[in-house]
Amino acid sequence: MIRVVVLAALLAARASAADLAAIPFWKTSAGWWQSDNTYFAPNLDYNIRLYNSLVHIEVNGGKVVETEYKFYAPSKLATQHGDGKTKEGEGTEVITVNTYEQADEAGTVRPVAAAGEATTTITVLNADTAQLVRREAGAPTDLYRMLISLPTPDKRYIANYGIVTKATKDAAVGDLRGYSTFFATRIAAKDFETRRALLRAKNNVHAVVAAGPDGQPVAKRLE
């Protein structure tokens, strides 16, 4: 009888550990967010002064699925993403989906399908903060270091450093490649379509880019 009780307790503990929603950081992260974002060059001039995004984070069992809708105003970057589907003066919406799976009981997650030779790890540091690190195989330092902080249940702030991993005539290993900040506020799920329409109008979006059947981005013009 004692063995049965102990075994049941161990199984219950494992089940709990596999539920990321039981970990405060992931529990708070789940839901919908609207974010204002800035991308700086290494000298802290603006690469992109402002772009907007809507983010959905789904936490289910041992998996996290993050879907981001990024809205770029008319610019060289918007045209590049639009892949011929945008005209001069038009913006682009880019949709990305990242799926992570639990790696340990502390709530660390890694991508389900890692692309190339780079590895990405999101490590939970405490109840409201985590760190994402991305490193290429054989590189002397990380490619990205990102701090994700939720100071209150309705605010999500991110600072992301892009780091030089291969020396060139203009940069040394460890130099800054770029720096991004993200300031997000929680929104209700029912408001997603309304917010999306507003951000499309604000950024004059006329094309949407999403992954095709082979996983590669495909641009489609909005009618």
C-alpha positions as CSV (number, residue, x, y, z in Angstrom):
1,M,0.0,0.0,0.0
2,I,2.8,2.4,0.9
3,R,4.6,1.7,-2.4
4,V,1.3,2.5,-4.3
5,V,1.0,5.8,-2.4
6,V,4.6,6.8,-3.1
7,L,4.3,5.9,-6.8
8,A,1.1,7.9,-7.1
9,A,2.8,10.9,-5.4
10,L,5.8,10.7,-7.8
11,L,3.5,10.5,-10.8
12,A,1.6,13.5,-9.6
13,A,4.8,15.5,-9.1
14,R,6.0,14.7,-12.6
15,A,2.6,15.7,-14.1
16,S,2.8,19.0,-12.2
17,A,6.3,19.6,-13.4
18,A,5.2,19.0,-17.0
19,D,2.5,21.7,-16.7
20,L,4.2,25.0,-17.4
21,A,1.1,26.9,-16.5
22,A,1.9,26.0,-12.9
23,I,5.1,28.0,-13.1
24,P,4.4,31.7,-12.2
25,F,6.4,33.2,-15.0
26,W,4.6,31.2,-17.7
27,K,1.2,31.5,-16.1
28,T,1.6,35.3,-16.2
29,S,3.0,35.2,-19.8
30,A,0.0,33.4,-21.2
31,G,-2.5,35.5,-23.1
32,W,-2.7,38.4,-25.6
33,W,-0.3,41.4,-25.7
34,Q,0.0,44.6,-27.7
35,S,3.5,46.0,-28.0
36,D,5.3,49.1,-29.2
37,N,8.9,48.2,-30.3
38,T,12.1,50.0,-31.2
39,Y,15.2,48.6,-33.0
40,F,18.5,50.5,-32.5
41,A,21.7,50.3,-34.5
42,P,25.0,49.7,-32.5
43,N,25.6,53.5,-32.2
44,L,22.0,53.8,-30.8
45,D,20.6,55.5,-33.9
46,Y,17.3,54.1,-34.9
47,N,17.2,51.2,-37.4
48,I,13.4,51.2,-36.8
49,R,12.1,54.0,-34.6
50,L,8.7,52.3,-34.0
51,Y,6.9,49.2,-35.1
52,N,3.9,47.5,-33.5
53,S,3.1,43.9,-32.7
54,L,0.3,41.7,-31.3
55,V,1.5,38.6,-29.5
56,H,-0.3,35.5,-28.3
57,I,1.4,33.2,-25.9
58,E,-0.3,29.8,-25.4
59,V,0.9,27.7,-22.5
60,N,-0.4,24.1,-22.6
61,G,1.1,21.3,-20.6
62,G,4.8,21.1,-21.5
63,K,4.6,23.4,-24.5
64,V,4.6,27.1,-25.2
65,V,3.4,28.5,-28.5
66,E,4.2,32.2,-29.3
67,T,2.5,33.8,-32.3
68,E,3.6,37.3,-33.2
69,Y,1.9,39.7,-35.6
70,K,4.4,42.4,-36.5
71,F,3.2,45.6,-38.3
72,Y,5.8,47.6,-40.2
73,A,5.0,51.0,-41.6
74,P,6.1,51.9,-45.2
75,S,9.9,51.4,-45.2
76,K,12.7,49.6,-46.9
77,L,12.2,46.7,-44.4
78,A,8.4,46.6,-45.1
79,T,9.1,46.4,-48.9
80,Q,11.7,43.7,-48.3
81,H,9.3,41.5,-46.3
82,G,6.5,42.2,-48.8
83,D,8.5,40.4,-51.5
84,G,7.0,42.3,-54.4
85,K,3.5,42.3,-53.0
86,T,3.6,45.8,-51.7
87,K,3.8,49.2,-53.5
88,E,5.7,52.3,-52.6
89,G,4.2,53.8,-49.4
90,E,2.7,50.6,-48.2
91,G,3.4,48.6,-45.0
92,T,3.6,44.9,-44.3
93,E,2.3,42.5,-41.6
94,V,4.7,39.6,-40.7
95,I,3.4,36.6,-38.7
96,T,5.8,34.3,-36.9
97,V,5.1,31.2,-34.8
98,N,7.6,29.7,-32.3
99,T,6.9,26.5,-30.4
100,Y,8.9,25.6,-27.3
101,E,8.9,22.5,-25.1
102,Q,9.8,22.1,-21.5
103,A,13.4,21.1,-20.7
104,D,13.4,20.9,-16.9
105,E,11.2,21.3,-13.9
106,A,12.2,24.9,-13.4
107,G,10.4,25.9,-16.6
108,T,13.3,26.1,-19.0
109,V,12.1,25.7,-22.6
110,R,13.7,25.1,-26.0
111,P,12.4,25.1,-29.5
112,V,10.6,22.0,-30.7
113,A,12.3,22.2,-34.1
114,A,15.6,24.1,-34.0
115,A,16.6,25.7,-37.2
116,G,20.2,25.3,-38.4
117,E,23.0,24.9,-35.9
118,A,21.9,27.6,-33.5
119,T,20.4,26.7,-30.1
120,T,17.8,28.8,-28.2
121,T,17.0,28.4,-24.5
122,I,14.5,30.4,-22.4
123,T,15.5,30.1,-18.7
124,V,13.1,31.2,-16.0
125,L,15.1,33.3,-13.5
126,N,12.3,34.0,-11.0
127,A,8.5,34.5,-10.8
128,D,8.4,37.4,-13.2
129,T,11.6,37.3,-15.3
130,A,13.3,35.0,-17.8
131,Q,16.3,35.1,-20.1
132,L,16.4,34.0,-23.7
133,V,19.8,33.0,-25.1
134,R,20.6,32.1,-28.7
135,R,24.0,30.7,-29.6
136,E,25.4,29.3,-32.9
137,A,27.4,26.1,-32.8
138,G,31.1,26.8,-32.2
139,A,30.5,30.6,-31.7
140,P,32.6,32.2,-28.9
141,T,29.6,34.1,-27.5
142,D,25.9,34.3,-27.8
143,L,24.2,35.6,-30.9
144,Y,21.3,37.1,-28.8
145,R,20.7,37.8,-25.2
146,M,17.1,38.8,-24.3
147,L,15.7,39.7,-20.8
148,I,11.9,39.2,-20.5
149,S,10.3,40.9,-17.5
150,L,6.7,41.1,-16.3
151,P,6.8,43.6,-13.4
152,T,3.0,43.4,-13.1
153,P,0.5,40.9,-14.6
154,D,-0.5,43.4,-17.3
155,K,3.0,44.6,-18.4
156,R,5.6,42.7,-20.4
157,Y,9.0,44.4,-21.1
158,I,11.8,43.0,-23.2
159,A,15.4,44.1,-23.9
160,N,17.2,42.2,-26.6
161,Y,21.0,42.5,-27.4
162,G,22.3,41.3,-30.8
163,I,26.0,40.4,-30.4
164,V,28.8,40.1,-32.9
165,T,30.1,36.5,-33.0
166,K,32.6,36.7,-35.9
167,A,35.2,39.5,-36.1
168,T,35.3,41.7,-39.1
169,K,37.3,44.8,-40.1
170,D,34.6,46.9,-38.5
171,A,33.6,44.9,-35.5
172,A,35.1,42.7,-32.8
173,V,33.6,39.6,-31.2
174,G,31.3,40.8,-28.4
175,D,30.5,44.1,-30.0
176,L,26.9,45.2,-30.3
177,R,25.1,44.3,-33.6
178,G,21.8,45.9,-32.5
179,Y,19.5,46.5,-29.6
180,S,15.7,46.2,-29.4
181,T,13.2,47.1,-26.8
182,F,9.6,45.9,-26.5
183,F,6.9,47.5,-24.3
184,A,3.8,45.4,-24.1
185,T,0.4,45.7,-22.4
186,R,-2.1,42.8,-21.9
187,I,-5.2,42.9,-24.0
188,A,-8.4,40.8,-24.1
189,A,-8.6,38.0,-26.6
190,K,-11.9,39.4,-27.9
191,D,-10.1,42.6,-28.9
192,F,-7.5,41.0,-31.2
193,E,-9.3,41.5,-34.5
194,T,-10.1,45.1,-33.7
195,R,-6.6,45.9,-32.6
196,R,-5.2,44.1,-35.7
197,A,-7.4,46.2,-38.0
198,L,-6.3,49.4,-36.3
199,L,-2.6,48.5,-36.6
200,R,-3.0,47.6,-40.2
201,A,-4.6,51.0,-40.9
202,K,-2.0,52.8,-38.8
203,N,0.8,51.2,-40.7
204,N,-1.0,51.2,-44.1
205,V,-0.5,47.5,-44.4
206,H,-1.3,45.9,-47.8
207,A,0.5,42.6,-47.5
208,V,0.7,39.8,-45.0
209,V,3.7,37.4,-44.7
210,A,3.3,34.0,-43.0
211,A,4.9,30.6,-43.2
212,G,3.8,28.5,-46.2
213,P,3.4,24.7,-46.2
214,D,7.2,24.2,-46.4
215,G,7.8,26.6,-43.5
216,Q,9.2,29.3,-45.7
217,P,7.7,32.8,-45.6
218,V,5.0,33.6,-48.2
219,A,3.8,37.1,-48.9
220,K,0.1,37.7,-49.9
221,R,-1.5,41.0,-50.9
222,L,-4.5,42.1,-49.0
223,E,-7.6,42.8,-51.2
